C-alpha cells in the first residue's frame, strides 16, 4: 500500500473517530475566522457602502489603495501588523496583536461592498437623490437593498480568513492550544512527517471551502430567481 493510500485511510479514520486534537484545531480555526469576519464586516460594510456612493476629491486614490491592499501578500501584512501591534511596537499597549485576521479580511469586505453598492447606485441612486437622500442615507438604503448579495461578501471574507497561513505563522506563532489553526497545523505536521493528521486537516479545510462556494452559488441562484419573479409580477391592472 502506498504512502498516499495509507495516509488517506488514517486521515479518514481520524476524521470519523472524533479525534480531539484534530477537532480542537478545526473548532479554533472556525471560531477565529468567524470572529475576524464579524469584526471586519462591522467596519467594512459601512465603509464600503459609503465609498460606493460618496464622491470627493481623492476618491480615485483611495480606491487605488483599497484595490492594492487586495493584492498585498499576507506575509507582508503579517509582518507590518506584528511590528505595529507587538509589545515593543507603537500600538502594543492595545493588546490587539491577535486581531490581525480582521485586518486581512477588511480590504476584501470593503472593496466588494463598495462595488456592489456602486452598481446599485447607478441603477437607483438618482431616484433616491430626487427624494432628498444624502450620501450616507443612500449608502445604507442601497446596502440594505443589496443585503443578499452582501451575504456572498461575508462568505467570501470567511473563506479568505480561514485559508490564511503566512500571516498566522508570523503573528500567531503557531502555538499549540492557542494560535494553531488548520493551515498552520497542516504546514507543521507535514514538516514533522505526520501526514495523516495533515491530510485530515486538509480534507476538512477543503470541505469548508467547498461548502462556502456552494452556499455562494445557491445564494446567487436564489437571488436571480427572486429578482426574476419580481420583475415578471404585474404592477397593476388597468381599469
HELIX and SHEET records of a PDB file:
HELIX    1   1 UNK A    3  UNK A   16  1                                  14    
HELIX    2   2 UNK A   20  UNK A   53  1                                  34    
HELIX    3   3 UNK A   59  UNK A   71  1                                  13    
HELIX    4   4 UNK A   74  UNK A   85  1                                  12    
HELIX    5   5 UNK A   92  UNK A   94  5                                   3    
HELIX    6   6 UNK A   97  UNK A   99  5                                   3    
HELIX    7   7 UNK A  100  UNK A  130  1                                  31    
HELIX    8   8 UNK A  135  UNK A  145  1                                  11    
HELIX    9   9 UNK A  147  UNK A  162  1                                  16    
HELIX   10  10 UNK A  166  UNK A  167  1                                   2    
HELIX   11  11 UNK A  168  UNK A  172  3                                   5    
HELIX   12  12 UNK A  182  UNK A  192  1                                  11    
HELIX   13  13 UNK A  195  UNK A  232  1                                  38    
END                                                                             
